[in-house]
Amino acid sequence: LLDDATLFQPVAARRWFDEDPLNWQFRVERQTLRCLSESRAVVFTIRTSVRSAVDMVAHVPNFARDVVKFLRGAPDETLNYKGWVGLADRWETWFADVLSVSGTDPSPESSPN
């Protein structure tokens, strides 16, 4: 979860997060392993992109609910390091209509694991 669409962000820790969810971005990575038929070498590829939070909520099923579940279950050290303290409450407020439609409790205890 980022507040800037720039792919390279050398400073990870932040003390604040942009108030407007329209500015929130998610770094999305697709990683693959392939075995080359002739040499039998294994190739690792990674494709990185950035998508807006609004786009992710609109196009990925249960995304808003899953973000809340993740933020509620993340260790305090991670929340502090990433600058995500309080984001779960703000996320629930901004995307309440999406969360109410899903009809699913986003708390970590409701995880099917």
C-alpha angles and dihedrals in degrees: 000000000000137000093213129056094218109120096212112059110163095185110069102175119076131171097212140030128217110268095219114079088204085073095051116111134187123215106223121195130189112196125187139179119207131182114218110228100221103037096027087222116151117232122201116203131183129190117193127193138160123231129183120252090237091054092048092050091048097048109027115072114239091358096136091049093046093051091053091047091050094047092047091051099042118110116256089242091060094045091051095045094049095041091242099128108137095008095117091061092045092046091052090050095049097042099034092125092055093045093049091051091053089056091207128129106239096203118121090240090065092062112126091222 
